[in-house]
Amino acid sequence: MSGKNDDARNAFGGGSPDASAAFGGPARRPIAPPPVPAAVRATVQLPMQAFSDLGQRQQPLTQTDTSSARTNPPEAIAAFVLALIGLVFFPAAVGALIYAGKARAKVQDQPMRYSSGLTTTAAVIALVGLLIAVVGLVGVLAGN
């Protein structure tokens, strides 16, 4: 069965799939990619390590773990903002003391959940605002 097809195969490198051998050149081997430096590998792997624990189940909080998980009650945040405003506009300091009292009650009801730090801070700032208002009022009245 020799014929034109066999002659064509022999002329183009014996039917080799490599194109360079078909045109009479040496057969080229595939080139492997260069090795990746360790520093580059580390930067590529770091973001993936951050997501490696996504499928893992979280451990439930125990009594000893909740000390770091305590938050501020929402009333304490409102009291703090009103206390800061109360340094300039004294009626806001009165509202801050009211909200600080509500936040203090919430902290006493759920001490493992809420922290009292911001509540105390808001109450102290509100008292300073009221003290400034009283001193200012006494100064205005004494000046007349």
N, CA, C and O atoms as a GROMACS GRO file, in nm:
protein
  576
    1MET      N    1   0.080  -0.118   0.000
    1MET     CA    2   0.000   0.000   0.000
    1MET      C    3   0.085   0.125   0.000
    1MET      O    4   0.046   0.227   0.056
    2SER      N    5   0.194   0.116  -0.059
    2SER     CA    6   0.274   0.238  -0.067
    2SER      C    7   0.220   0.321  -0.180
    2SER      O    8   0.182   0.270  -0.285
    3GLY      N    9   0.219   0.444  -0.159
    3GLY     CA   10   0.166   0.534  -0.259
    3GLY      C   11   0.201   0.676  -0.223
    3GLY      O   12   0.303   0.702  -0.160
    4LYS      N   13   0.117   0.766  -0.266
    4LYS     CA   14   0.144   0.907  -0.240
    4LYS      C   15   0.142   0.940  -0.091
    4LYS      O   16   0.219   1.024  -0.046
    5ASN      N   17   0.055   0.874  -0.015
    5ASN     CA   18   0.045   0.904   0.127
    5ASN      C   19   0.172   0.866   0.201
    5ASN      O   20   0.216   0.941   0.288
    6ASP      N   21   0.232   0.749   0.168
    6ASP     CA   22   0.355   0.709   0.235
    6ASP      C   23   0.468   0.803   0.199
    6ASP      O   24   0.550   0.837   0.285
    7ASP      N   25   0.475   0.846   0.075
    7ASP     CA   26   0.579   0.939   0.034
    7ASP      C   27   0.562   1.073   0.107
    7ASP      O   28   0.662   1.135   0.145
    8ALA      N   29   0.440   1.117   0.128
    8ALA     CA   30   0.415   1.243   0.197
    8ALA      C   31   0.454   1.231   0.344
    8ALA      O   32   0.506   1.324   0.404
    9ARG      N   33   0.427   1.113   0.402
    9ARG     CA   34   0.462   1.093   0.542
    9ARG      C   35   0.613   1.095   0.559
    9ARG      O   36   0.664   1.156   0.653
   10ASN      N   37   0.684   1.030   0.471
   10ASN     CA   38   0.830   1.027   0.480
   10ASN      C   39   0.888   1.166   0.456
   10ASN      O   40   0.987   1.202   0.519
   11ALA      N   41   0.830   1.242   0.366
   11ALA     CA   42   0.881   1.374   0.336
   11ALA      C   43   0.859   1.470   0.452
   11ALA      O   44   0.937   1.564   0.471
   12PHE      N   45   0.754   1.448   0.528
   12PHE     CA   46   0.723   1.536   0.641
   12PHE      C   47   0.756   1.472   0.774
   12PHE      O   48   0.685   1.495   0.872
   13GLY      N   49   0.860   1.393   0.782
   13GLY     CA   50   0.907   1.340   0.909
   13GLY      C   51   0.839   1.213   0.952
   13GLY      O   52   0.834   1.188   1.072
   14GLY      N   53   0.788   1.134   0.865
   14GLY     CA   54   0.730   1.006   0.901
   14GLY      C   55   0.599   1.017   0.976
   14GLY      O   56   0.567   0.932   1.058
   15GLY      N   57   0.526   1.117   0.948
   15GLY     CA   58   0.395   1.130   1.012
   15GLY      C   59   0.403   1.187   1.153
   15GLY      O   60   0.308   1.172   1.229
   16SER      N   61   0.514   1.251   1.188
   16SER     CA   62   0.532   1.308   1.322
   16SER      C   63   0.434   1.424   1.342
   16SER      O   64   0.418   1.506   1.253
   17PRO      N   65   0.370   1.432   1.457
   17PRO     CA   66   0.277   1.541   1.481
   17PRO      C   67   0.349   1.673   1.506
   17PRO      O   68   0.287   1.779   1.505
   18ASP      N   69   0.481   1.668   1.529
   18ASP     CA   70   0.556   1.790   1.556
   18ASP      C   71   0.581   1.864   1.426
   18ASP      O   72   0.636   1.808   1.332
   19ALA      N   73   0.543   1.989   1.421
   19ALA     CA   74   0.555   2.066   1.298
   19ALA      C   75   0.699   2.094   1.262
   19ALA      O   76   0.733   2.100   1.144
   20SER      N   77   0.787   2.110   1.362
   20SER     CA   78   0.927   2.140   1.330
   20SER      C   79   0.994   2.019   1.265
   20SER      O   80   1.081   2.036   1.179
   21ALA      N   81   0.956   1.900   1.306
   21ALA     CA   82   1.012   1.780   1.243
   21ALA      C   83   0.956   1.766   1.102
   21ALA      O   84   1.024   1.713   1.014
   22ALA      N   85   0.837   1.812   1.078
   22ALA     CA   86   0.777   1.802   0.946
   22ALA      C   87   0.850   1.887   0.845
   22ALA      O   88   0.852   1.857   0.726
   23PHE      N   89   0.911   1.995   0.894
   23PHE     CA   90   0.984   2.082   0.804
   23PHE      C   91   1.134   2.058   0.808
   23PHE      O   92   1.211   2.144   0.765
   24GLY      N   93   1.175   1.945   0.858
   24GLY     CA   94   1.315   1.906   0.852
   24GLY      C   95   1.398   1.952   0.971
   24GLY      O   96   1.517   1.920   0.976
   25GLY      N   97   1.342   2.023   1.066
   25GLY     CA   98   1.418   2.066   1.182
   25GLY      C   99   1.414   1.961   1.293
   25GLY      O  100   1.339   1.864   1.282
   26PRO      N  101   1.492   1.981   1.397
   26PRO     CA  102   1.489   1.884   1.508
   26PRO      C  103   1.356   1.893   1.582
   26PRO      O  104   1.293   1.999   1.587
   27ALA      N  105   1.316   1.783   1.638
   27ALA     CA  106   1.191   1.779   1.714
   27ALA      C  107   1.207   1.863   1.840
   27ALA      O  108   1.303   1.846   1.915
   28ARG      N  109   1.112   1.953   1.863
   28ARG     CA  110   1.120   2.039   1.981
   28ARG      C  111   1.043   1.976   2.095
   28ARG      O  112   0.931   1.928   2.078
   29ARG      N  113   1.103   1.976   2.209
   29ARG     CA  114   1.035   1.924   2.328
   29ARG      C  115   0.958   2.039   2.392
   29ARG      O  116   0.998   2.155   2.382
   30PRO      N  117   0.850   2.006   2.458
   30PRO     CA  118   0.775   2.112   2.526
   30PRO      C  119   0.862   2.176   2.635
   30PRO      O  120   0.935   2.107   2.706
   31ILE      N  121   0.852   2.306   2.647
   31ILE     CA  122   0.931   2.379   2.745
   31ILE      C  123   0.851   2.389   2.874
   31ILE      O  124   0.735   2.430   2.874
   32ALA      N  125   0.915   2.350   2.984
   32ALA     CA  126   0.851   2.360   3.115
   32ALA      C  127   0.857   2.505   3.161
   32ALA      O  128   0.953   2.576   3.131
   33PRO      N  129   0.756   2.550   3.234
   33PRO     CA  130   0.761   2.687   3.284
   33PRO      C  131   0.875   2.702   3.385
   33PRO      O  132   0.913   2.604   3.450
   34PRO      N  133   0.929   2.821   3.399
   34PRO     CA  134   1.038   2.841   3.495
   34PRO      C  135   0.986   2.822   3.637
   34PRO      O  136   0.868   2.844   3.664
   35PRO      N  137   1.074   2.781   3.728
   35PRO     CA  138   1.028   2.763   3.867
   35PRO      C  139   0.989   2.897   3.928
   35PRO      O  140   1.050   3.000   3.898
   36VAL      N  141   0.889   2.894   4.014
   36VAL     CA  142   0.839   3.015   4.080
   36VAL      C  143   0.924   3.039   4.204
   36VAL      O  144   0.940   2.948   4.286
   37PRO      N  145   0.979   3.159   4.221
   37PRO     CA  146   1.058   3.186   4.341
   37PRO      C  147   0.975   3.170   4.468
   37PRO      O  148   0.853   3.185   4.466
   38ALA      N  149   1.042   3.138   4.578
   38ALA     CA  150   0.973   3.112   4.704
   38ALA      C  151   0.897   3.234   4.753
   38ALA      O  152   0.788   3.221   4.808
   39ALA      N  153   0.952   3.352   4.734
   39ALA     CA  154   0.884   3.474   4.780
   39ALA      C  155   0.753   3.495   4.707
   39ALA      O  156   0.654   3.538   4.766
   40VAL      N  157   0.751   3.465   4.579
   40VAL     CA  158   0.628   3.480   4.501
   40VAL      C  159   0.528   3.374   4.543
   40VAL      O  160   0.409   3.402   4.555
   41ARG      N  161   0.575   3.250   4.566
   41ARG     CA  162   0.486   3.144   4.611
   41ARG      C  163   0.421   3.180   4.743
   41ARG      O  164   0.302   3.154   4.764
   42ALA      N  165   0.498   3.241   4.834
   42ALA     CA  166   0.443   3.277   4.966
   42ALA      C  167   0.336   3.383   4.952
   42ALA      O  168   0.233   3.375   5.020
   43THR      N  169   0.356   3.483   4.864
   43THR     CA  170   0.254   3.586   4.850
   43THR      C  171   0.129   3.535   4.780
   43THR      O  172   0.020   3.586   4.804
   44VAL      N  173   0.144   3.436   4.696
   44VAL     CA  174   0.027   3.380   4.629
   44VAL      C  175  -0.051   3.291   4.725
   44VAL      O  176  -0.173   3.285   4.718
   45GLN      N  177   0.018   3.221   4.815
   45GLN     CA  178  -0.049   3.129   4.906
   45GLN      C  179  -0.111   3.199   5.025
   45GLN      O  180  -0.208   3.148   5.082
   46LEU      N  181  -0.060   3.315   5.066
   46LEU     CA  182  -0.113   3.383   5.183
   46LEU      C  183  -0.261   3.415   5.172
   46LEU      O  184  -0.335   3.386   5.266
   47PRO      N  185  -0.310   3.474   5.061
   47PRO     CA  186  -0.453   3.501   5.054
   47PRO      C  187  -0.536   3.373   5.059
   47PRO      O  188  -0.646   3.373   5.114
   48MET      N  189  -0.487   3.267   5.004
   48MET     CA  190  -0.564   3.143   5.005
   48MET      C  191  -0.568   3.084   5.144
   48MET      O  192  -0.667   3.021   5.181
   49GLN      N  193  -0.462   3.102   5.224
   49GLN     CA  194  -0.462   3.052   5.361
   49GLN      C  195  -0.564   3.126   5.446
   49GLN      O  196  -0.619   3.070   5.541
   50ALA      N  197  -0.591   3.252   5.412
   50ALA     CA  198  -0.690   3.329   5.487
   50ALA      C  199  -0.829   3.269   5.473
   50ALA      O  200  -0.912   3.283   5.563
   51PHE      N  201  -0.857   3.202   5.361
   51PHE     CA  202  -0.988   3.145   5.338
   51PHE      C  203  -0.991   2.994   5.362
   51PHE      O  204  -1.090   2.929   5.330
   52SER      N  205  -0.885   2.939   5.418
   52SER     CA  206  -0.879   2.794   5.434
   52SER      C  207  -0.975   2.743   5.539
   52SER      O  208  -1.012   2.625   5.535
   53ASP      N  209  -1.019   2.827   5.634
   53ASP     CA  210  -1.107   2.780   5.740
   53ASP      C  211  -1.254   2.814   5.717
   53ASP      O  212  -1.334   2.808   5.810
   54LEU      N  213  -1.291   2.850   5.593
   54LEU     CA  214  -1.429   2.889   5.567
   54LEU      C  215  -1.527   2.774   5.588
   54LEU      O  216  -1.638   2.796   5.636
   55GLY      N  217  -1.488   2.655   5.553
   55GLY     CA  218  -1.579   2.543   5.565
   55GLY      C  219  -1.582   2.480   5.703
   55GLY      O  220  -1.664   2.391   5.728
   56GLN      N  221  -1.494   2.524   5.793
   56GLN     CA  222  -1.488   2.464   5.925
   56GLN      C  223  -1.596   2.520   6.014
   56GLN      O  224  -1.641   2.634   5.997
   57ARG      N  225  -1.638   2.440   6.107
   57ARG     CA  226  -1.744   2.480   6.199
   57ARG      C  227  -1.685   2.562   6.313
   57ARG      O  228  -1.580   2.528   6.368
   58GLN      N  229  -1.752   2.668   6.348
   58GLN     CA  230  -1.706   2.754   6.456
   58GLN      C  231  -1.739   2.690   6.591
   58GLN      O  232  -1.842   2.624   6.607
   59GLN      N  233  -1.650   2.710   6.687
   59GLN     CA  234  -1.671   2.657   6.821
   59GLN      C  235  -1.769   2.749   6.896
   59GLN      O  236  -1.759   2.871   6.884
   60PRO      N  237  -1.861   2.692   6.973
   60PRO     CA  238  -1.952   2.777   7.050
   60PRO      C  239  -1.877   2.847   7.163
   60PRO      O  240  -1.779   2.794   7.216
   61LEU      N  241  -1.923   2.965   7.200
   61LEU     CA  242  -1.861   3.039   7.309
   61LEU      C  243  -1.894   2.973   7.442
   61LEU      O  244  -2.006   2.927   7.463
   62THR      N  245  -1.797   2.969   7.530
   62THR     CA  246  -1.818   2.918   7.664
   62THR      C  247  -1.818   3.034   7.762
   62THR      O  248  -1.797   3.149   7.722
   63GLN      N  249  -1.840   3.007   7.887
   63GLN     CA  250  -1.842   3.111   7.989
   63GLN      C  251  -1.708   3.186   7.995
   63GLN      O  252  -1.707   3.307   8.017
   64THR      N  253  -1.598   3.118   7.976
   64THR     CA  254  -1.468   3.184   7.986
   64THR      C  255  -1.436   3.265   7.861
   64THR      O  256  -1.354   3.357   7.868
   65ASP      N  257  -1.496   3.234   7.748
   65ASP     CA  258  -1.466   3.303   7.624
   65ASP      C  259  -1.545   3.433   7.607
   65ASP      O  260  -1.508   3.516   7.525
   66THR      N  261  -1.651   3.453   7.683
   66THR     CA  262  -1.739   3.566   7.660
   66THR      C  263  -1.683   3.697   7.711
   66THR      O  264  -1.738   3.802   7.679
   67SER      N  265  -1.575   3.696   7.788
   67SER     CA  266  -1.522   3.823   7.839
   67SER      C  267  -1.474   3.911   7.724
   67SER      O  268  -1.482   4.033   7.732
   68SER      N  269  -1.424   3.851   7.618
   68SER     CA  270  -1.378   3.931   7.505
   68SER      C  271  -1.491   3.959   7.405
   68SER      O  272  -1.473   4.041   7.315
   69ALA      N  273  -1.605   3.894   7.420
   69ALA     CA  274  -1.715   3.911   7.325
   69ALA      C  275  -1.820   4.009   7.376
   69ALA      O  276  -1.925   4.024   7.312
   70ARG      N  277  -1.795   4.075   7.488
   70ARG     CA  278  -1.894   4.169   7.540
   70ARG      C  279  -1.899   4.294   7.454
   70ARG      O  280  -1.796   4.341   7.405
   71THR      N  281  -2.018   4.346   7.437
   71THR     CA  282  -2.037   4.466   7.356
   71THR      C  283  -2.103   4.575   7.439
   71THR      O  284  -2.138   4.553   7.555
   72ASN      N  285  -2.118   4.690   7.380
   72ASN     CA  286  -2.186   4.801   7.445
   72ASN      C  287  -2.334   4.796   7.411
   72ASN      O  288  -2.371   4.767   7.297
   73PRO      N  289  -2.420   4.824   7.509
   73PRO     CA  290  -2.563   4.831   7.475
   73PRO      C  291  -2.589   4.951   7.383
   73PRO      O  292  -2.517   5.050   7.390
   74PRO      N  293  -2.689   4.942   7.298
   74PRO     CA  294  -2.719   5.054   7.206
   74PRO      C  295  -2.748   5.184   7.280
   74PRO      O  296  -2.718   5.292   7.230
   75GLU      N  297  -2.807   5.174   7.397
   75GLU     CA  298  -2.837   5.295   7.475
   75GLU      C  299  -2.709   5.365   7.519
   75GLU      O  300  -2.708   5.488   7.531
   76ALA      N  301  -2.602   5.288   7.543
   76ALA     CA  302  -2.475   5.348   7.583
   76ALA      C  303  -2.415   5.430   7.470
   76ALA      O  304  -2.355   5.535   7.493
   77ILE      N  305  -2.431   5.381   7.347
   77ILE     CA  306  -2.378   5.455   7.232
   77ILE      C  307  -2.457   5.585   7.215
   77ILE      O  308  -2.399   5.691   7.190
   78ALA      N  309  -2.589   5.577   7.229
   78ALA     CA  310  -2.671   5.698   7.220
   78ALA      C  311  -2.637   5.795   7.333
   78ALA      O  312  -2.631   5.916   7.312
   79ALA      N  313  -2.614   5.742   7.453
   79ALA     CA  314  -2.578   5.827   7.567
   79ALA      C  315  -2.444   5.895   7.543
   79ALA      O  316  -2.427   6.012   7.578
   80PHE      N  317  -2.349   5.824   7.485
   80PHE     CA  318  -2.218   5.883   7.458
   80PHE      C  319  -2.228   5.996   7.356
   80PHE      O  320  -2.167   6.101   7.375
   81VAL      N  321  -2.302   5.975   7.250
   81VAL     CA  322  -2.319   6.080   7.148
   81VAL      C  323  -2.390   6.201   7.208
   81VAL      O  324  -2.350   6.315   7.184
   82LEU      N  325  -2.494   6.176   7.285
   82LEU     CA  326  -2.564   6.288   7.348
   82LEU      C  327  -2.476   6.359   7.450
   82LEU      O  328  -2.485   6.481   7.465
   83ALA      N  329  -2.391   6.286   7.520
   83ALA     CA  330  -2.301   6.348   7.617
   83ALA      C  331  -2.202   6.441   7.547
   83ALA      O  332  -2.172   6.549   7.598
   84LEU      N  333  -2.150   6.398   7.433
   84LEU     CA  334  -2.059   6.485   7.358
   84LEU      C  335  -2.130   6.611   7.312
   84LEU      O  336  -2.073   6.721   7.318
   85ILE      N  337  -2.252   6.597   7.265
   85ILE     CA  338  -2.330   6.714   7.224
   85ILE      C  339  -2.362   6.800   7.346
   85ILE      O  340  -2.368   6.922   7.337
   86GLY      N  341  -2.383   6.734   7.462
   86GLY     CA  342  -2.416   6.803   7.586
   86GLY      C  343  -2.305   6.891   7.640
   86GLY      O  344  -2.330   6.975   7.726
   87LEU      N  345  -2.184   6.873   7.592
   87LEU     CA  346  -2.076   6.963   7.634
   87LEU      C  347  -2.099   7.104   7.581
   87LEU      O  348  -2.050   7.201   7.638
   88VAL      N  349  -2.174   7.116   7.472
   88VAL     CA  350  -2.203   7.246   7.412
   88VAL      C  351  -2.348   7.287   7.436
   88VAL      O  352  -2.376   7.403   7.464
   89PHE      N  353  -2.437   7.193   7.425
   89PHE     CA  354  -2.581   7.219   7.436
   89PHE      C  355  -2.635   7.137   7.553
   89PHE      O  356  -2.660   7.017   7.538
   90PHE      N  357  -2.652   7.200   7.670
   90PHE     CA  358  -2.673   7.125   7.794
   90PHE      C  359  -2.798   7.038   7.800
   90PHE      O  360  -2.794   6.938   7.872
   91PRO      N  361  -2.909   7.067   7.730
   91PRO     CA  362  -3.022   6.973   7.738
   91PRO      C  363  -2.987   6.833   7.684
   91PRO      O  364  -3.048   6.734   7.726
   92ALA      N  365  -2.891   6.826   7.594
   92ALA     CA  366  -2.850   6.694   7.544
   92ALA      C  367  -2.781   6.614   7.654
   92ALA      O  368  -2.787   6.491   7.654
   93ALA      N  369  -2.715   6.683   7.747
   93ALA     CA  370  -2.651   6.614   7.858
   93ALA      C  371  -2.754   6.548   7.949
   93ALA      O  372  -2.729   6.442   8.006
   94VAL      N  373  -2.869   6.611   7.962
   94VAL     CA  374  -2.977   6.550   8.042
   94VAL      C  375  -3.026   6.422   7.974
   94VAL      O  376  -3.045   6.319   8.038
   95GLY      N  377  -3.045   6.430   7.843
   95GLY     CA  378  -3.083   6.309   7.769
   95GLY      C  379  -2.977   6.202   7.777
   95GLY      O  380  -3.009   6.083   7.781
   96ALA      N  381  -2.851   6.241   7.779
   96ALA     CA  382  -2.741   6.144   7.791
   96ALA      C  383  -2.747   6.072   7.925
   96ALA      O  384  -2.723   5.952   7.932
   97LEU      N  385  -2.780   6.146   8.031
   97LEU     CA  386  -2.791   6.081   8.163
   97LEU      C  387  -2.908   5.983   8.166
   97LEU      O  388  -2.899   5.877   8.229
   98ILE      N  389  -3.017   6.017   8.099
   98ILE     CA  390  -3.133   5.925   8.094
   98ILE      C  391  -3.096   5.798   8.020
   98ILE      O  392  -3.124   5.687   8.067
   99TYR      N  393  -3.033   5.813   7.903
   99TYR     CA  394  -2.992   5.694   7.826
   99TYR      C  395  -2.884   5.615   7.898
   99TYR      O  396  -2.880   5.492   7.889
  100ALA      N  397  -2.795   5.683   7.970
  100ALA     CA  398  -2.691   5.611   8.045
  100ALA      C  399  -2.755   5.528   8.157
  100ALA      O  400  -2.708   5.419   8.188
  101GLY      N  401  -2.860   5.580   8.217
  101GLY     CA  402  -2.931   5.502   8.319
  101GLY      C  403  -2.997   5.378   8.260
  101GLY      O  404  -2.992   5.271   8.321
  102LYS      N  405  -3.058   5.391   8.143
  102LYS     CA  406  -3.117   5.274   8.077
  102LYS      C  407  -3.010   5.173   8.038
  102LYS      O  408  -3.030   5.052   8.051
  103ALA      N  409  -2.897   5.223   7.990
  103ALA     CA  410  -2.789   5.133   7.952
  103ALA      C  411  -2.732   5.062   8.075
  103ALA      O  412  -2.700   4.944   8.068
  104ARG      N  413  -2.720   5.134   8.186
  104ARG     CA  414  -2.669   5.074   8.310
  104ARG      C  415  -2.761   4.961   8.356
  104ARG      O  416  -2.714   4.857   8.402
  105ALA      N  417  -2.892   4.981   8.344
  105ALA     CA  418  -2.987   4.875   8.381
  105ALA      C  419  -2.972   4.753   8.291
  105ALA      O  420  -2.980   4.640   8.338
  106LYS      N  421  -2.949   4.776   8.164
  106LYS     CA  422  -2.932   4.665   8.070
  106LYS      C  423  -2.802   4.589   8.100
  106LYS      O  424  -2.798   4.466   8.087
  107VAL      N  425  -2.698   4.661   8.138
  107VAL     CA  426  -2.571   4.597   8.173
  107VAL      C  427  -2.588   4.512   8.299
  107VAL      O  428  -2.532   4.402   8.308
  108GLN      N  429  -2.664   4.561   8.395
  108GLN     CA  430  -2.686   4.484   8.519
  108GLN      C  431  -2.773   4.362   8.494
  108GLN      O  432  -2.758   4.261   8.563
  109ASP      N  433  -2.864   4.369   8.398
  109ASP     CA  434  -2.947   4.254   8.365
  109ASP      C  435  -2.869   4.146   8.292
  109ASP      O  436  -2.892   4.027   8.315
  110GLN      N  437  -2.778   4.186   8.204
  110GLN     CA  438  -2.703   4.090   8.123
  110GLN      C  439  -2.553   4.123   8.129
  110GLN      O  440  -2.496   4.172   8.031
  111PRO      N  441  -2.488   4.097   8.244
  111PRO     CA  442  -2.347   4.136   8.258
  111PRO      C  443  -2.252   4.056   8.170
  111PRO      O  444  -2.142   4.104   8.141
  112MET      N  445  -2.289   3.937   8.127
  112MET     CA  446  -2.200   3.858   8.042
  112MET      C  447  -2.209   3.903   7.896
  112MET      O  448  -2.121   3.872   7.816
  113ARG      N  449  -2.312   3.976   7.863
  113ARG     CA  450  -2.330   4.020   7.724
  113ARG      C  451  -2.281   4.163   7.701
  113ARG      O  452  -2.221   4.192   7.598
  114TYR      N  453  -2.309   4.251   7.798
  114TYR     CA  454  -2.280   4.393   7.779
  114TYR      C  455  -2.169   4.440   7.872
  114TYR      O  456  -2.152   4.391   7.983
  115SER      N  457  -2.094   4.537   7.822
  115SER     CA  458  -1.987   4.600   7.898
  115SER      C  459  -2.036   4.736   7.948
  115SER      O  460  -2.118   4.801   7.882
  116SER      N  461  -1.987   4.778   8.065
  116SER     CA  462  -2.035   4.904   8.122
  116SER      C  463  -1.940   5.020   8.097
  116SER      O  464  -1.965   5.131   8.144
  117GLY      N  465  -1.832   4.998   8.023
  117GLY     CA  466  -1.732   5.103   8.003
  117GLY      C  467  -1.785   5.227   7.935
  117GLY      O  468  -1.764   5.338   7.984
  118LEU      N  469  -1.853   5.212   7.823
  118LEU     CA  470  -1.904   5.328   7.749
  118LEU      C  471  -2.018   5.395   7.825
  118LEU      O  472  -2.038   5.516   7.814
  119THR      N  473  -2.093   5.317   7.900
  119THR     CA  474  -2.201   5.373   7.980
  119THR      C  475  -2.146   5.468   8.085
  119THR      O  476  -2.197   5.578   8.104
  120THR      N  477  -2.041   5.424   8.154
  120THR     CA  478  -1.978   5.508   8.256
  120THR      C  479  -1.916   5.632   8.194
  120THR      O  480  -1.928   5.742   8.248
  121THR      N  481  -1.850   5.614   8.081
  121THR     CA  482  -1.789   5.727   8.012
  121THR      C  483  -1.894   5.830   7.972
  121THR      O  484  -1.873   5.950   7.989
  122ALA      N  485  -2.005   5.784   7.918
  122ALA     CA  486  -2.112   5.876   7.876
  122ALA      C  487  -2.169   5.951   7.996
  122ALA      O  488  -2.198   6.070   7.987
  123ALA      N  489  -2.186   5.881   8.108
  123ALA     CA  490  -2.241   5.947   8.227
  123ALA      C  491  -2.145   6.052   8.281
  123ALA      O  492  -2.188   6.160   8.321
  124VAL      N  493  -2.016   6.023   8.282
  124VAL     CA  494  -1.918   6.120   8.332
  124VAL      C  495  -1.912   6.243   8.241
  124VAL      O  496  -1.910   6.356   8.290
  125ILE      N  497  -1.910   6.222   8.110
  125ILE     CA  498  -1.906   6.335   8.016
  125ILE      C  499  -2.034   6.418   8.028
  125ILE      O  500  -2.030   6.541   8.021
  126ALA      N  501  -2.148   6.351   8.045
  126ALA     CA  502  -2.275   6.424   8.061
  126ALA      C  503  -2.273   6.506   8.189
  126ALA      O  504  -2.322   6.619   8.190
  127LEU      N  505  -2.218   6.453   8.296
  127LEU     CA  506  -2.208   6.529   8.422
  127LEU      C  507  -2.114   6.648   8.407
  127LEU      O  508  -2.139   6.756   8.462
  128VAL      N  509  -2.005   6.629   8.332
  128VAL     CA  510  -1.915   6.742   8.306
  128VAL      C  511  -1.987   6.848   8.224
  128VAL      O  512  -1.970   6.968   8.249
  129GLY      N  513  -2.067   6.807   8.127
  129GLY     CA  514  -2.145   6.902   8.048
  129GLY      C  515  -2.244   6.978   8.133
  129GLY      O  516  -2.261   7.099   8.116
  130LEU      N  517  -2.311   6.910   8.225
  130LEU     CA  518  -2.404   6.977   8.315
  130LEU      C  519  -2.331   7.071   8.410
  130LEU      O  520  -2.381   7.179   8.442
  131LEU      N  521  -2.213   7.031   8.456
  131LEU     CA  522  -2.134   7.116   8.545
  131LEU      C  523  -2.092   7.244   8.472
  131LEU      O  524  -2.096   7.353   8.530
  132ILE      N  525  -2.052   7.230   8.347
  132ILE     CA  526  -2.016   7.348   8.267
  132ILE      C  527  -2.138   7.439   8.251
  132ILE      O  528  -2.127   7.561   8.259
  133ALA      N  529  -2.254   7.379   8.228
  133ALA     CA  530  -2.376   7.458   8.211
  133ALA      C  531  -2.412   7.531   8.341
  133ALA      O  532  -2.451   7.648   8.337
  134VAL      N  533  -2.399   7.464   8.454
  134VAL     CA  534  -2.432   7.527   8.583
  134VAL      C  535  -2.334   7.639   8.614
  134VAL      O  536  -2.375   7.747   8.658
  135VAL      N  537  -2.204   7.614   8.591
  135VAL     CA  538  -2.105   7.719   8.616
  135VAL      C  539  -2.130   7.837   8.522
  135VAL      O  540  -2.119   7.952   8.564
  136GLY      N  541  -2.163   7.811   8.399
  136GLY     CA  542  -2.193   7.919   8.306
  136GLY      C  543  -2.316   7.997   8.347
  136GLY      O  544  -2.318   8.119   8.337
  137LEU      N  545  -2.420   7.927   8.394
  137LEU     CA  546  -2.543   7.992   8.438
  137LEU      C  547  -2.517   8.078   8.561
  137LEU      O  548  -2.568   8.189   8.571
  138VAL      N  549  -2.439   8.026   8.654
  138VAL     CA  550  -2.404   8.104   8.775
  138VAL      C  551  -2.323   8.226   8.736
  138VAL      O  552  -2.341   8.334   8.791
  139GLY      N  553  -2.232   8.208   8.641
  139GLY     CA  554  -2.151   8.322   8.596
  139GLY      C  555  -2.236   8.430   8.530
  139GLY      O  556  -2.212   8.549   8.550
  140VAL      N  557  -2.334   8.390   8.451
  140VAL     CA  558  -2.421   8.486   8.384
  140VAL      C  559  -2.508   8.557   8.487
  140VAL      O  560  -2.526   8.678   8.480
  141LEU      N  561  -2.563   8.482   8.582
  141LEU     CA  562  -2.649   8.543   8.685
  141LEU      C  563  -2.570   8.632   8.778
  141LEU      O  564  -2.621   8.735   8.822
  142ALA      N  565  -2.447   8.596   8.810
  142ALA     CA  566  -2.365   8.677   8.900
  142ALA      C  567  -2.317   8.804   8.830
  142ALA      O  568  -2.291   8.905   8.895
  143GLY      N  569  -2.305   8.800   8.701
  143GLY     CA  570  -2.260   8.916   8.624
  143GLY      C  571  -2.364   9.025   8.614
  143GLY      O  572  -2.329   9.139   8.584
  144ASN      N  573  -2.489   8.997   8.637
  144ASN     CA  574  -2.596   9.097   8.625
  144ASN      C  575  -2.609   9.175   8.750
  144ASN      O  576  -2.693   9.264   8.759
   0.00000   0.00000   0.00000
